[in-house]
Amino acid sequence: MFAKPEDHIRRLRLREGMSVADIGCGTGAYALLASRIVGQSGKVYAIDVQEPLLKSLASRAREMGISNIRIIRADAEQFGGTGIADVSVGAVIVANMLFQAEERKHIVAELRRTLVSGGRVMVVDWRESYGGLGPASDAVITEKDAIRLFVDAGFVFEESFDAGDHHYGILFIKP
């Protein structure tokens, strides 16, 4: 089956009052889960370039009575592009997004800029194409390449985890 956000999000060790960024949030599965954990004293930045997905997430959040999600249409491939303040979030979620990015190094630099020291990044992405079920074969970023991308940018690899039949999961810490 596909990735199960509720099984993954626990690994970020989110707490009440934290600020979290969901980069490439899509329909917001992770953002909605994070919003419940960080509570009303916390904040979730749900960031995507696709306005229809953001509108859908905003609608779902309203229906669920969730008010701590800030919807941002932004390009994380640009340094400063998310609009999030420097050193202001405790955790970042990057799920099923790296394979779509052209400027992966720029995304990682943007995450580093926004994260506090000791902040965590959770990456969940496709292991392979699976005959067209996932991204095109040439777009897949392997777990090994994802680890190298983040470590080369100064993050500390914490652990890999099983993220489902078709996905890998990795955790990093900003020193």
Long-range contacts (C-beta under 8 A, 24 or more apart in sequence): 1-164, 1-165, 2-164, 2-165, 2-166, 2-167, 3-95, 3-96, 3-124, 3-163, 3-164, 3-166, 3-167, 3-169, 4-164, 5-29, 5-30, 5-33, 5-95, 6-33, 7-163, 8-95, 8-122, 8-124, 8-161, 8-163, 8-169, 9-33, 9-34, 9-37, 9-93, 9-122, 11-122, 11-159, 11-161, 11-169, 11-171, 12-91, 12-93, 12-120, 12-122, 12-171, 13-91, 13-120, 14-38, 14-42, 14-90, 14-91, 15-90, 16-41, 16-42, 17-41, 17-42, 18-42, 18-89, 18-90, 18-91, 19-43, 19-44, 19-45, 19-88, 19-89, 19-90, 20-44, 20-45, 20-89, 20-90, 20-91, 20-92, 20-93, 21-45, 21-47, 21-82, 21-84, 21-89, 21-91, 21-92, 21-93, 21-111, 21-114, 22-46, 22-47, 22-92, 22-93, 22-95, 23-47, 23-76, 23-82, 23-92, 23-93, 23-94, 23-97, 23-107, 23-110, 23-111, 24-48, 24-76, 24-94, 24-95, 24-96, 24-97, 24-100, 24-101, 25-53, 25-54, 25-57, 25-93, 26-50, 26-53, 26-95, 26-96, 26-97, 27-53, 27-56, 27-57, 27-60, 28-53, 28-56, 28-57, 28-60, 28-61, 28-69, 29-95, 30-93, 30-95, 31-57, 31-69, 31-93, 32-57, 32-60, 32-61, 32-64, 32-66, 32-69, 34-91, 34-93, 35-61, 35-66, 35-68, 35-69, 36-66, 38-68, 39-68, 40-67, 40-68, 42-68, 43-68, 43-69, 43-70, 44-68, 44-69, 44-70, 45-69, 45-70, 45-72, 45-82, 45-84, 45-89, 46-70, 46-71, 46-72, 47-72, 47-73, 47-74, 47-76, 47-82, 47-84, 48-73, 48-74, 49-73, 49-74, 49-75, 76-101, 76-106, 76-107, 76-110, 76-111, 77-101, 77-102, 77-103, 77-106, 77-107, 77-110, 78-103, 78-106, 78-110, 79-106, 79-109, 79-110, 79-113, 80-110, 80-113, 81-110, 82-110, 82-114, 84-114, 85-114, 86-113, 86-114, 87-113, 87-114, 87-115, 87-116, 87-117, 88-114, 88-116, 89-114, 89-115, 89-116, 89-119, 90-115, 90-116, 90-118, 90-119, 90-120, 91-115, 91-119, 91-120, 91-121, 91-122, 92-119, 92-120, 92-121, 92-122, 93-121, 93-122, 93-124, 94-121, 94-122, 94-123, 94-124, 94-125, 95-122, 95-123, 95-124, 95-125, 96-124, 96-125, 96-126, 96-167, 97-125, 98-123, 98-125, 98-141, 98-146, 98-149, 99-125, 99-126, 99-134, 99-135, 99-139, 99-140, 99-141, 100-135, 100-139, 104-141, 104-149, 105-149, 105-153, 108-149, 108-150, 108-153, 108-155, 109-153, 112-153, 112-154, 112-155, 112-174, 115-174, 116-174, 117-174, 117-175, 118-173, 118-174, 118-175, 119-173, 119-174, 120-158, 120-171, 120-172, 120-173, 120-174, 121-150, 121-155, 121-171, 121-172, 121-173, 121-174, 122-169, 122-170, 122-171, 123-150, 123-169, 123-170, 123-171, 123-172, 124-163, 124-167, 124-168, 124-169, 124-170, 125-167, 125-168, 126-166, 126-167, 127-166, 127-167, 127-168, 128-166, 130-166, 133-166, 134-166, 143-168, 143-170, 146-170
